[in-house]
Structures are given as structure tokens and as C-alpha cells.
């Protein structure tokens, strides 16, 4: 395989840049993704793999990259949660789609002339959707948004734990739909602070 891919500088501020193996996996997906639609023979069956797609096998990628299958499963889950990939699983193979591939790997432009819209770090459908629907409905935050806000406040919250909790509960507080995820983080600071919990126990 020859040629090049586009990488944008805001990647340096994205959470994936802080995880070397996750970054290695993501860049490999970008390099392996089809530049144009192709028909290929896989397990004795012809399949069409579109632009931005990869025929993916966790075991094969684990051996190739030297990353455990458990970690690859976790990274796939995180990338799906961030809206960076889609995954279609069949009985014969798994097909990964890099979302917004055309926007960030535009073959009609040279590398130097490309820059993500509004300095977005990586192609994510969730971030694009945020622009059009923020005014009409609640949009769950990305891991990067939660990470940035937690760092800004200097708290102890682990972003993925926070998102997992609310994804599991459908971003609900009781029977009421959550409207402000930043308020939820501030509530977590009060309810999950070890020092405050210890103080309350002593007072009781």
C-alpha cells in the first residue's frame, strides 16, 4: 500500500493522543481504510468495501499491532462512542467505517491546504451534529469535552466513567431528561469527593 493520509494538528489536543496504543490503532485504521471502493474476496465470498471502510478482524490486528484483543475492543468502543467509526458485524467479518472520511481525507486537495472546520480535532459525526442540533435538543458530550471541562475545574472525575454512567442510564436523572452535562459534573464533584464523604461520615 502506498500514498499518504491527512493528519491534522488538533489531533495533538485530542484524548487519543495521550494513549500511544490507541493512537497507533487509529492511525492504522486511517491508513488501511479504502481510498476508493473495491470488491475483494474474503472467506471465499466477494464483498464490496467502500471508501473509508476496512475489513477488520480483532485477532489479526492484535497480532499485527502487538496490542491485546481486550484493548482493541475497548478502543473500538471508545471510537464508536466518539462518533469516529461505525462497526458492522456479520457472521463472516466485521466492517469498520471511518466516519467523515471524505471531509478529512479529501483527495481533491493537497495536504497543506486542508484544515478541519472550526479546528475540530478528528472527524467525528457527533461533533458535526452538535452544530445543527444544540439549539433543539440535548447532545451528549464527547470524551474530549468532558476531559477538557474536568481539567479546567481540576477535579478527580475519570471522564470515561462519567460518560459510561450516563450512557447506561440514557442521560436521565430519575425520570427527567438531563439538560446540562456540566451541571452533572459539578454534582459529581460534590457527591463523589472522597474528602467530603469522609467529613460527612465523621459528622454522623
N, C-alpha and C positions, 0 to 999 in steps of 0.2 A: 504494500500500500504506500502510495506517495502523495505529495501535495502538502497542504497546510490547513490549519484551523484558526479561527479567531479567538483570542482571549482578551478580555477587557480589564483594564486596570482596577475597576471597582471590585474585582474578584478578591483583591488583597484585603478588603474590609468585610468580606463575607465569612460566615462561620465555617464554611467548608475549608477555607484556607488555614484554619487553626488545627485541622485534623489531617495530617500528612497522607494517611492511607485513604481517607475519604476523597481528598483532592486528587490522588493518584487514580482512584476509581472513576471520578467524574471526568477527568481529562481523557482517560482511556475510552470512556463512552463517547465523548465528543469526537475522538479520532476514529473510532470504529463505526460510528453512525454513517449510514449510506449517504454519499454526496448526491446520488441520483437514484431513482427507483431501479431495482434489479430483481430478476427472477433467479432464484437459487435452488439447488437440490439439497434438501435437508431431511435426513431419515427416510430416504427413498421417496420423498414427496416434494413436488415443485411448489414453492411459496414465493409470493411477491413481497419484497421488503422495500418499503417506500423511503423517500428521502428523510433523513433524520431518525431512522429506525435501525435497530440492531437485533439480530437473533442472539438471545442471551441464555447462557447456561451457568448457573452459580458455581457448579463444581469446576467447570472449565476455567472460568475467570479466577476462581480461588487458586487453582494451580498455576495459572499464568501470572497472576499479580503477587502471589505469596501472601494473600490476605485470607483469613479464615472465612468459611461459608457463613458463620454466625454474624460476623462483621459486615459482610456483603449484604446479608438480609437486612440488617439494621440500616445500612447506608441507603439501600433501595427504599426502605420505608420512609426515611427522612427526606429523600429526594422527591418521593411521591407527595409527602406531606407539604413540602415547599412548593409543589406545583412545577418541579423541574423536569420530571419524567412521568410517563404513563407506563403501565405494565399490563400486557395481555398474556394470560397464561392459558395454554391449551394442553391437551394430553401428550402432545409430542414436543412442544417447545414453548419458550417464553419470548415474547416480543416486546422490547423496550422502545419507547418513543421519546426522544429529546424534545420537549415542548418548546415552542417558539424558535425552533431550529432555524427557520428561514430568516427570522428577524436578526439573529445574532451571527449567522453564518451565510450572509448574503453573497452569493457567488458573483454578483454583478459589480461589487465594489472592492477595491484593494483594501488590504488590512489597515493601512494608515488612515483611511478616510472613515473608518467605521467607529462609531461610539454608541453605547447603549443609550436609549432615550432616558432623559432625566437622570443620567448617571446610575441607572439600576445595575446591581452587581452581576446578575446572571439571568438568563432567560427563565422567567417564571410566569406561568399563566395567572397565578394568584395575584402577583403584583400588578399585572395589566388589568385584571378585573377590578382591582381596588380603585382605579381611576374612574371607572364608569359607574360603580355601584355604591361608593361610600355614602353618597347622599341619600340613597334609598333604602339600604339595609345594612345590617351588621356584617362586617367582614372579619373573619378570624385572622389574628396576626400571624406573621411568619416567625420562624425561629429567630431570624436575624433581627426582626423588630423587637421581639421580647428580650433578646440578648442585649441589644443597644439600650433599651429602657432600663433593664436591670443594672447594667454597668453605669448608666447615668445616675441612678439612685444609690449605687454602691451597696446593693442588698446581697443576700445569700441565696437567692432563689436560683434553682437549676432550670433554665428555660425549657428543655425538653420535657421535664417532669410537669411543669406548669401546663404546657400545651397538651401533653398526653392526658392530663386530668380533665381538661375541659373538652377535648375531642371525644373522650369517652362519655361525657355527660351531655354532649350536644350543645356546649356553650350555654347551659341553662343554670340558673340559680334557683333551685326549687322548681317552681312551675313558670318562672319568669325568665324571658329571654335576656341574656346579658347584652348591654348596650355599650359598655366602656371597659375594654380589657385592661386598660392601665389602672382603672379603679380596682379591678380584681387583684392586680399585682400588689397594690398598696394594702389591700385587705390581707393578702397572704403574708406580707411583711409583719402585720400586727398579730395574725393568728398562728404563724409558724416560727416566730422568733424564739430560739431556744432560751435566750436570756430572759425574755418577758415571761415565757412559760414557767421557767424556774422561779421567777419572782412571784407569779400568781400562786404557785404551789406553796411557797413559803408563807404567803399571806393567809392561805387557807389553813 
